[in-house]
Amino acid sequence: MADLSVNYLGLKLKSPVIVSSSGLTDAVDKIVEIEKSGAGAVVLKSIFEEQLKYEANQYLVNNDYPEAEDYIRNYTKDNSVDKYLDLIEEAKKEVDIPVIASVNCVTSSEWVNFAKKIEEVGADALEVNVFFLPVNKDTSSLDYEKVYCDLADELKQRLNIPVAFKLGRQFSNLPGLVNRLYHRRLDGVVLFNRFYEPDIDLDKLRLTAAEVFSTPSEIRQTLRWVGILSGTIEDIDIAASTGVHDGGSAIKLLLAGASAVQVCSVLYKKGIPYLQTIINEAEAWMKEHNFSSVADFRGKLNYHSIQDPVLYERSQFMRYFSSIH
Ligand SMILES: Cc1cc2nc3c(=O)[nH]c(=O)nc-3n(C[C@H](O)[C@H](O)[C@H](O)COP(=O)(O)O)c2cc1C
């Protein structure tokens, strides 16, 4: 049997496949099923900074997405902060895999106090989903990025458990930002978060939410940046997220240098037990290629290891298309 274990955020995972933060991870029975299906770790459904700070109604002003409104209203009502801490405690009792807590936030303000409680009740790590969009034309990229750096500083000063940031795709210099986070001792990054995206309903002439679930082709952006970052900032752990729908895509991201991969949409579509299929496919690939452990091939095709790193860069992509007439 191949050794599927990996190290992520200083934690030993029995498999490289993590179930990412979502409604799939908001209850102990689901987390037990996730462990049974072979996951290496689980990231709990996020608690919102707003939940920690405001009444739900304040958050809902001008929200154009009614399903989200309902969801947040109900979620806030039914899921107090204490319930979140209970979920961590219960999950830790019921499963052996690492339980990673998750906070969605927009600032490094007082919610950070709550992070200490997450640590105290036994979470193995904290994933922080920083989710504001930089829409102010008068604010510089550096000012926006300062929010991330300040938050990393504060969390790393207060917490003993490892901390990872789940990042969006849009940064003017992603390696620069991740490098600054690394120098603030951040343990890992999750690349990438997939935000709700807007669409337009042409009949009703109003904004709506676009498709909530990813497609397998969305792995490409993830692959590029995992490859580049794992080859340039080698000591920060990367969990690849968005577009992992099968064992083959998990293997690609490990080859590109990810420490682990996260899955979500595919499990919504095919059910939690499908995790085992993903893991079996990855294991079958390893056997076929005579790799006895993930460590034998992880990062073999990252920006640093391949002969022609330019393959990861956009210019090569353009040249490729210029040959198609
Ligand atoms: C229904 C749903 C709920 C989600 N809730 C959260 C959440 O609470 N916190 C979070 O960080 N990400 C959340 N996500 C994002 C996922 O964790 C994941 O990053 C994203 O779906 C991309 O991965 P995928 O391609 O495997 O779906 C959610 C995604 C979906 C589809």
The ligand as a Gaussian input file, in Angstrom:
#p B3LYP/6-31G(d) Opt

LIG

0 1
 C      -21.950000      25.913000      -0.485000
 C      -20.552000      26.362000      -0.187000
 C      -20.261000      26.922000       1.061000
 C      -18.981000      27.382000       1.350000
 N      -18.714000      27.928000       2.566000
 C      -17.450000      28.347000       2.844000
 C      -17.108000      28.879000       4.118000
 O      -17.930000      28.991000       5.024000
 N      -15.841000      29.276000       4.331000
 C      -14.868000      29.181000       3.380000
 O      -13.712000      29.539000       3.650000
 N      -15.142000      28.683000       2.171000
 C      -16.400000      28.266000       1.870000
 N      -16.684000      27.748000       0.648000
 C      -15.608000      27.671000      -0.352000
 C      -14.995000      26.265000      -0.368000
 O      -14.374000      25.947000       0.864000
 C      -13.937000      26.122000      -1.475000
 O      -12.836000      26.970000      -1.196000
 C      -14.473000      26.477000      -2.852000
 O      -15.740000      25.879000      -3.075000
 C      -13.520000      25.993000      -3.957000
 O      -13.246000      24.620000      -3.855000
 P      -13.968000      23.531000      -4.804000
 O      -13.581000      23.834000      -6.193000
 O      -13.434000      22.209000      -4.321000
 O      -15.432000      23.681000      -4.575000
 C      -17.963000      27.283000       0.351000
 C      -18.261000      26.700000      -0.879000
 C      -19.528000      26.233000      -1.167000
 C      -19.803000      25.622000      -2.503000

